[in-house]
């Protein structure tokens, strides 16, 4: 909660500084970048997503198969349980519980690995996007570029320019 207050206070200070700076008869050039759009539309973000899908698709398919097999085994057990001897029923039930525990562990490990790799790939996209933002800001002489705002007039949105600069840098 304190980080939200910190961001609001920082935004107010920046706004106050910009308005006082503007009084000096020099126009301040402000821009805004929609980071969500960059993560959705930029080629580097799409490449990162494709890379992750390729890297994790085999493990995901294995987990789906294990889950389906476990479900079928559980359904089979439910159908056959009334006709099984008590020792067989207990043994199969224990086996299903062990299989489910193993499945849950593997699924949790998969999710942790996927999240860690997602964070790594997103960090790469963020670094490249920040370089593209800086490049656009310097080439078009922006004074300030915001990434978060409650409201922004569309004329200040430079997201398309940043995406184009980011996509152009992919080929390099």
N, C-alpha and C positions, 0 to 999 in steps of 0.2 A: 504494500500500500504506500509505503514511503517513497518508492521509486516513481509512482504516479505523481505524487505531490512534487517530487524533485523535477520531473519532466515539465510539469505545468509551470513551476516557478522559473525554470530555465527558459521555457518558451516565452513567458511574460517578460523576462529580462531581455531576451533577444528582440522581441517586438518593441519594447521601450527603446532599446538602443537604435533600432532601425528607424523608428519614428523621429527620434532626436537627431539622428544622422540626416534624415530627409529634410529637416528644417534648414540645413545648410545649402539649400537650393540645388543639391545634386540628387538626381533620381537614383533610387536603389532598385536594382534588378533582382527580382525574386523568382525562384523556380521551385517546383515540387516534383518529386519522383514517387510513383506508386510502386513500392517494392513487391507487393503481391502480384501485380501484373508482370513485373520482371521475372518472378519465379514461375509464372504461368506461360509467358510468351517468348522469353529470350531463348535463343538457340542453345546457349550454354546450359541453361536450366533444363531444357528438354533433353540434351545429351546426357546430363547427369542422371536424370530420371531413367532414361533408356539403359544407361550403364548399370544402375542399381537393379532394374528389372532383370537384366541379363544375368547379373551376378547372383541374384537371390531366387530366380525362378525355379531352379532345380530343387533347392531346399524347400521352397514353398509347396511345390508339387508333391514332394515326399511327405510333407506334413499333412497335406490334404488326403493323400492315400492312406496314411497311418490313421488319421481321424475317421475316414470312411470304413476302414477295416475294423477299427475298434467299435464303431457304431454297429456294424453288422454282427460282430462277435457278441456284443451286448444284447442285441435283439435275439440272436440265436439262443443265448443263455436264458433269456426271459421265457422263450417258448419251451425250452427243454428242461428248465429248472424243476417243474413239478414231477417229472419222471425220473430225475436223477437221484441217486443215493445221496444221503447227507454228506458223506466224505467227498464225493465227486462235486457236489454243488458247492461246498466250502472251498475246494481246491480251485475250481473254475472261477469262483467269485474273487478269490485272492489273486488269481492270475489276471483277471480283468482290472482289478484295482491297481496292480503293479504296472500293467500296460498303460492305464490311464495316467498314472503318476509320471511314467516315463514320457508319455506324449505331452503332458502339460509342461514338463521340464524342457523338452526339446522345443516346444512352441515358445516358451519364455526366452530361451537362449536365442532362438531365431529372431524374435522381436527386438531383443537387446542388440544383437549384431546389426540388424537392419537399421535401427535408430542411430547407432554409432556411425555407420557408413553414411546415412542420410545427412547427419550433422557435418561430417567431413566434406561431402559433396556440396552441401549448402554453403559452407564456409568458403569454398573455392568460388562459387557463383557470387557470393557477397563481395569477395575481394575484387573480382573482375568487374562487377557492377559498380563498385566504388571508384575504380579507376576510370570506368566509362563516364560516370557522373562528373568526376573531376575534369576529365578531358572536355566534356560538353561545357561545363561551367567556365573553364579557362578560355576555351575557344570563342564562346559567346559572351564572355565578360559578365557572368552572373556574380552578384555579391553574396547571395545566400541561396542554398538549396535545402529544402525541408523534405523529410521522408515521412513524417506523420503530421497530420493536421485534422482538425475537426471539420473544417470547410476550406476548400481551395477553389478559386475561380479557374475554369478550364484554360484560360489564356496563360496561366502560370505552370501548367502541367507539361513537363519536358520528358515524360516517361517514354514517349515514342522515339524521341531523339536518342535517349540513353539506350533503348533496346536496339536501335539501328547501329549505334556505335559499338555496342556489345556484340551484336551479330557480325559486324565487320571485323572485329578483332578475333573471332572464332577461326576464320580462314587463315590467320597469321600464325 
